[in-house]
Structure formats: C-alpha cells, structure tokens
Amino acid sequence: MNKILVTGGTGYIGSHTVVELQLAGFEVLIIDNLSNSNIEVLAGIEKITGIRPTFKLLDCNDKDGLEGLLSENRDIQGIIHFAANKAVGESVEQPLKYYRNNLISLINLLELMPLYRISGLVFSSSCTVYGQPDVLPVTEDAPVKPAMSPYGNTKQINEEIIRDTINAGAPIKSIILRYFNPIGAHPSAEIGELPLGEPQNLAPLVTQTAAGIRHELSVFGDDYDTPDGSCVRDYINVVDLAKAHVIAVKRLLEDSSETDIEIFNLGTGRGVTVLELIRTFEKATGVKVPYKIVARREGDIEKVWADATLANNVLRWKAKESLENTLLSAWKWQQKQTV
C-alpha cells in the first residue's frame, strides 16, 4: 500500500482529499498544526472510510520535527502539500505571517524530500496567481500577473520555488493544482468547511447567515463590470477537487507525467456572481439569506473562472457536481454544526 504524507490534512480541502485517498487504497499520514482545523475531523474521516488516518501534530515550519517524522516513515512515497494560511483579507492585514508560514513550510519540504527519496509533490496552488486575467476563461498559459494580495503572492512565489528547485536538478517531480473556489461538504455531512473564528470564504458566511448565526451577509461591492455588479468566481465542489489530487498522486507515482512540472486548473469552467450564488442557495434550500452591499474589499479580483480543458484531457478529471447540490451539501453540514 502506497503511503502519502498530507500536510494540512485536517483542513477543509485536506480532509476531503484524505477521504478520497483512503477510498482509493492509499495509506495516509497527516501532519497539521491545527491552527485552522480541528482534531475531531479525524473521527469524521473514519466514519466515512472506516479507517482512522495516522495523525501527527506538527508544524511544517519546524524543520527538525519534519525531518524526524520523515526519518521514522521512510516508506512515504509522495506528498500533498496543503498546509498554508489562505485568507486574502487577512493576508493584506498580516503579510509577514503569510510569507513566513507559506514559504518556509514548502522550502523545508523541498530540502528534505531528496534526503528521504520522496520524489513526488502535489502542490496546492490557486487561481489567484493569474490576478485579473486579460482573457476569460483563463488557461494555464495565461500570464502570471502581479498578485493582488500577499496570499496570492505566496502562491506565485511557491510555484517559482518549486520550478527553480526542480530546474536546479532536484530529483523531484511536481504537479501544481491551481484551484478556483472550493465550496460544499462531503455528502455524508461528516466533514466540511469549519472555519475557526471569522470565516474568510463566502460559502460558510452564507450558511452561517442562513442559520441565523450571523445577522446578515456582507457583499463586497456591486459596481464591478459583471452581470449584477458583484464579483464572479468559479465555485467547485470540494469532493470533485479532492478526487483530482488522487489522480495527480497516481500520475506521479506511476511516473506518467510528461515533464517534471505540470500545472492544471481545477474549476468548473463557469463563472458565478456572488449574488447569483446567494440566489442559488436560497432556491436549493428554501432558506433566505439576508445581505447588504458594502464597499469593495482590498485584494479582491473582479472576475475569474477556469478553462479546465487540460485537466479534463490529460488527467481525465472533470468537475461533476452541480452548484445546487454543492450548496445543499454545505447547508447540510452547517445544520449538523448548529444542532
């Protein structure tokens, strides 16, 4: 059984990916510092898969601790690196936190991987690397523009670090996955998005407002050049997204990638405005979401959605779940949290 190290594996996307890895027959070792997740996620993973993944409380910025872990687990064959701070707004307010955490964690992994003969890295990147694209939908060939937030900049720099390290001769292959906007929860409602403190993403803000936890939802701007003035994003079901990581890991382990570095967009190919997402949620659930229009938020991109043709054709992966069902899964998860 192939063993995969998943950093940030108790987080939102990480936990869903652990589920899909275990269902695909992989042994999973999770490391996480629990700064934005909860240890109880392990119980949810176990309920879904019947297997409780091995967990180690560890920060990827702790290089000595990371090396000790790799030394004790010399059968690790690949790494999926999720561990990172990821909130655009917070990164604008606390840039050094983002640069320290998001860059050093990756550097530590890349330095240690050759020492322990781990050759495959799947890296969690973001569509924020494109900034505001000139052409939509955006392909992997679109220029990487100056980042609109420190968070986006860390993803750009991390991609450059991976590229430079491999080009310098490191015995590593990497698949970089540029996510668009993951939302939803596992259909079992055993795991989902569980932000600690103030949510930074739209979907939990919508579900918390619908549940009455929040008085109303703030929509940042209604004067953008979009169909209804609110920002446009490509919202992808988190389970669909997780399945792409399993495909990427298999591709690296089978050494079937065409080059040492491959980059894929993961999205639905459809742009949805914030107000359209709210309306779709209300239609799918029958629950109203009070909202107010507020000023634009610094660091937000006006509109972006994916051309995922490359992932469709090369990885044989496609986003399948509808927006309605995805939002229903998020609501089901929210209801479970508020019982």
N, C-alpha and C positions, 0 to 999 in steps of 0.2 A: 504493500500500500504506500503510495507516494505521500510524503509529509510536506505540508505547505505552512510556512510561517505567515500569519496575517497580523500586521501591525495595525493598531486601532480596531481590532476585531470585535470589540463590544460596542462600537459606534453604530450609527444608523446604517450606512451602506455596508460597513464591515460585517455586521451581524447577519445581514441578509446574504452576503456572499459566503460566510461560513456555512450557513444552512445549505446553500447550493453546492458548495464544495463537498460537504459531508454526504449529501444525497447522491453525488457523483462518485463516491467511493474514496475520496481523499481523507487522509488523516490531517487534522488541523491543530496547530499550536498558535494560540492567540497571545499577543502581548499588548497591553494597554495600560496607560497611567490613570484611567478612569476620570480624567479631567472634564470630559464632556459625555460621560456614559455611566452606566450603572451595572454593577456586577450581576444583578438579577437577570440581565439579558441572557446569561448562560443557561438559566432554567428554561427560558423561552425557546432557545435553540434546541435544548434537549427534548422538550415536549414535541417539537416539530419533527426532529430527526431520529429520536431515540438514542442519541449519542451526546454526551456532555464533552465539549471540546476541552483540551488541556489549556489552562489559563495561567499566565504569569504576570503579576503586577510589575510593570517595568516601563520606564520612560525611554524612548529611543534616543534621547539626548544623553543618556547615561551610557557612554561607550563601553566602560568596563563591565557594566551589568549586561549589556547586549552581547559582548564577547563571551562572557561566562555562559550565557544562555546558548549561544551557538556552539560553544565547546561541549556542552552537555547534550546537544541534539545534532550530532554530526550527520544524521540521516535527512536533514531538511534539504529538499531539492529545489524549492522555489520560494519566492517571497512576493506577497502582495502588500504594497505599502500604502495604507490609508492614513496612518497617524499624522494629523496636522490640525492646526487651527484653521477654521474655514469660513468665518463670518465677514462679509465685505465691510459692513458698517463698523464692526469692532476693529478691523484691521486699519481703518482710516484713523481711528482714535488711539490705537496702540500698535503702531507699526513695528517697533522693536520686538515685541512679543512674537509677532508673526515671523519676522526674519530669523530670530533665534531658533524658534521651535521648528519651523517648516524646513529650513535649510540644513541645520546641523543634524537633524534626525536622518535625512537622506544621505548626507556625507558619511555619517557613521556606518550606515548600511553598506554603502558602496566601498568603503575602505575594508570592511570585514568580509564581504562576500567572497572575494578571491581566496582569502586565507582558509575559508571553510568549504571551498569548492562548490559554492552555490552560484549557478550561472544564469538563473532566470529571474527577472524582476518585472512584475506588473506594477506600473505606477499610476496612481490616482491623480489625474490632472483635471483640467477644467476648460470649458469654453471661454472663460474669462481671458484666456491668453490671446484671443482674437480681438479684444477690445470691441469697438463698434465696427463691425465688418463693412467694407465698401459694397459687397455683393452678398445677397441672401438668396437661398440658404448658403451657409458657409461650409466650404470643403476644407479638408486637411491641408490643401495647398494655399489657402488664404494667408496673407502675411500676418505674422505675429506683431501686433501693434503695441505701442507704449501702454502699459497697464493703467487701468483707471482706479486701481486700489492696491495697497500693499499686498493683500491676499492674492490678487491676480498676478502681481509681480513675483511673488514667491513661486507660483506655479510655472511662470515663464523661466525663472532662474533655475528651478529644479530640472526642467526639461533640458536646459542648456548644460547643467552639471552632468546629467546622465549622458548626453551626447558627447560632451568633451571627454568624459571618463572612458567611454567605450572607444572613441576615436583614438585615445592615447594608448590603446592596447589592452585594456582590462578584459579578462575572459568572461564577459557578461553579455547577455542579450536582454533587451528590454522591449516590452510592449507598453506604450503610453496610451492611456484611455482618457480622452477628453470628454468629460461628462457635460451634459446640458443640465437640466434642472430635475433632480430626482425627487419624487414625491410618492406618497402612498405607504402601505404597510403590507406585511405578509398576510395573505388571505385568512390565515388561522387567527389573526389578531394576537398572536403570541409575542411577536416582536414588531416594532415600528419606530417611528421617529419620536424620541423622547428627549427634547432639549432640556438642559439644566438651566434654570433661570429664565431670562427673557429669550423667547425664540427669535432666531435670526432669519429663518426661512418662512416663506409665505404659507405653505400648507398647514403647519401647526398653528400659525396665527389664525388662519381661517377656522380650523376645527375648534380651537380654544374659544374663539369668539362665538361660534355656533353653540358651544356647550355652556355659554354663559360665564366662563372663567374670565373673559375679557369683555368690557363694556361695548367696544366697537373696534373694528379693524381700520388701521391707517393705510390708505392707498397713496403711495408716494408719487404724486404728480398725475395730472390729467390733461397736460398740454404737450405731450410728446407727439411726434409725427407718426401716429399709429391709428388704427381704425376707430378707437374710442378715447385716445389720448393717454391711456395707461401703458406701461411697459409691456413688451412682448417677450415671452420666453418659450422654450421648448421643454415641456414637462414630461419626464419619462418615468414610467413605473419602476420602483426600486428593485422589484424582483427581476424584471426584464434586464435591468442594469447589472444585477448580481450575476445573472447567468452569463453575461459577456465575459466576466472575469474567469469563470471556469473554462470557457473556450480559450481565452488568452493563455491561461496556465498550461492547458493541454498543448497548445501550439508551441510554447517554449520548451516544455519537457520532451515533446516529440521532435524538437529541432526542425520544425517545418516552416518556421518564419523565413521569409525571403532575404531579409537583411538583419543586421544586428540590432537595429532600432526600427520599430514600426509604430505608427501613430494612427489611431482610429477615433473618429467622432462617435459618440453614443447618444443618440437622440431619436425622436420620432419623425423628424422632418416636417413638423407642423408647428407654427407659431401661434401662441395663445396669449391674449392680453390678460392682465391681472383681473380686470372687471369681467372678462369672459369666464375666467376660472371660477370667480365667485358665483356667477350665474349658473355655471355648470354644476357646481357643488350644491347650490340650492335646488336645482332641478333633480339631481340624483338622490338627494337625501330628504327633500321636503322641508328642510330647515333653513330659516332666513339667517343671513349674516349681516348684521348692522355694520356699516362702514362710513368713513369720512375721507374726503380728499384732503391731503396735506401737501406741503411743499416737497419738491423733488429731494431725493436723498443723494448725498455726495457719493460718487463711486459707482452709481447705477448706470448700466448700459441701456440705451433706448430700446433696442430690439435685436434679438438674435435667435436663430433656430438652425437646426443642423441639416446638412446633407450627409446622411449616413450610408450612402451608396457603397463606400469602401468596406465598411464593416459588414454590410449586407452581403457583398460579393465575396470578400476574402475570408472573413470569419464565419460566414453563413449564419450570421446573427441578425435578428430583427426585433424591434420593439413591437410587442403584440397587444398588450393590454390597452383597453380604451381609457380615455380620460375619466369618463363617468365611473367605471369600475374601480379605477385607481383612487378617485376621491372617496368612493364608498368604503374602500379598504382603510383609508386614513380616518374616516369618521367612525368606523367600527373599532379601530384601535383607540381613538380618543374616548369613545364611550366606555371602553373597558378600563381606561385610566381613571375615569371620573365616577365609577360605581362606588 
